[in-house]
Amino acid sequence: MKTKTKNQEQIVRFEVKEEVRVITALSKFFSETDNPISEEKAIEREYIAKLDPANVCLIQANTEQAKRCLSRFIDNEEEIKDIPELEYNNLTSKEIKSRYSINYFKDIINLLKCTGEGSFLIKINTDYPATLENKHFKVILAPRIED
């Protein structure tokens, strides 16, 4: 992590190689926009998040470094929505199975690994989105729904 000073404010960033890896990992989910929100606008929010085009995976940036990276994928005209808190309670007594895409898991784990953190938390419930998170990112992955 690098800290630079600009007009008495500290700017916190990933190391250059880490930042490149994080941006490359994020580009597996999103395309960079021509009109991104400013890093300052992204940082002033508690967190920012973006839903992938398939509406399967939501990536939330929690730290200043992560917000700086994710901001280049969020268009200035997009509404930044609040993310609801998820509760992992099984309210039914019947067994329900959820399936998740291995490719999504692979890309999510790669993103979390790129941030330099040594571990991450996985929350999975039978009929609920999986949540994978570390200090920098929280990723919510919807289960596959089969008829």
N, C-alpha and C positions, 0 to 999 in steps of 0.2 A: 504494500500500500504506500502510495506517495502522497505527501502533503505539500502543497505549494501555497505561498502567500500572495494574495492579490488584494491590494488596497486594504490591508489589515484583516482580510477575511482568509480563512484557511480553505483551500480547495482540496478535497480528498478524492483520490483516483486510485484505481488498480495500477499495479506496475504495467508498463507498456505491453509486455508480452501477455500478461494476464488479460488486459483489456481487449487485445486483439482476439484472444481465444474466446472470451465472453461474447464479443460482438459476432464472431463467426458462429458460435453456438446458437445465439439468438436468431441469426439469419436462417437457421434451419426451420424456424417457426414463422418468421415474418420477413417482409421486404422493407428495406429502408425507404423512408418517405422523402419526397422532395421538399416538404414544408414541415420539418419536425418541430415539436414544442421545444422551447429553450430549456437548457439544462437548469437554469435558475427556476423556471416555472415547475419543472419536474421535482426539484429538490425541496421546494417550499411545501409540497404536499407530504402528508405522513407516509404515504406510499403511492406508487402508480402501478397500473396493471394493463395488460393487453391480452385480448382473446385471439387465438389463432383463427385463420380464415375458415377452418372446418368446424369451429365452435366446439372443439374437443378439449383444448388445453388453454388454461389461463396462467399467465406468468406475471407475478407481482414482484416488483423491486422494492426492497425495504431499506437498503442503505444508500448513502449518497453515491457511492461508486456504482452500484447497480442501477440507480435512477439515471445517472449520466449515460450509461450504456443503453438502457431501454428507451430513453427519450428519443433517440434517433429513429426509432421504429414507430413512434406515435405521432400522427399528423396533428398539426397545430389546430385544425378544425374539429378533431375528435373530442367528444365529451369524455372526460376522465371520471369514471364512475367509482362509487364506493363499493368495496367488495364485502359481501355478507360473511359473517362468521359461520363456519360449518360446525355442526355437532355430530359426533360419531356414535349415535345410539341406534341400536337395532330395535325398532318398535314392533316388529312382527315376530311371531314364534316359528314361522315357516322358514326353511332354508332357502336363501336366495344367493345365487352365484353371480359374480361380476367378472367380466373379461376386460382386459386392458391390452392395448397395442404394445407389442415388444418394441417396435420402432420408436414410439413416443417415449417409452421408458428409457431407451438407450440415449435418445437426444436430451431428455431431461437430466439424466445422470451425468452426461457429458457437460451440460451447462453448469450444474452444481459443482462438478469437479474442477472446472475452469477457474472458479473463484478462489482457489487456493485453500479452501476449507478441507479438513481431513475427514469429516463425516457429515451426514445429513439425517434428518428424521423422515420416516415414512409412516403415514397414517392411512390405513385401508379398512373399509367396512364392506359388508357384503353387497349392499345396494346403494352405495354412496360414492362420490368421487374420491379418488386417491389424492392425498396431499403429500408432496415431497418438499422439504424445505431445509435451508441452512440459514446462516446469518444474513446473507445477501438477497436470496430469492425464495419465494414461496410459489410452488407450481401446483395447480389443481388440475387433475386429469379425469375427465368423465369416463365412466365405464362404457363399453360397447353394449348396445341394446339389441338383443336378438328377438325376433318374432317367433 
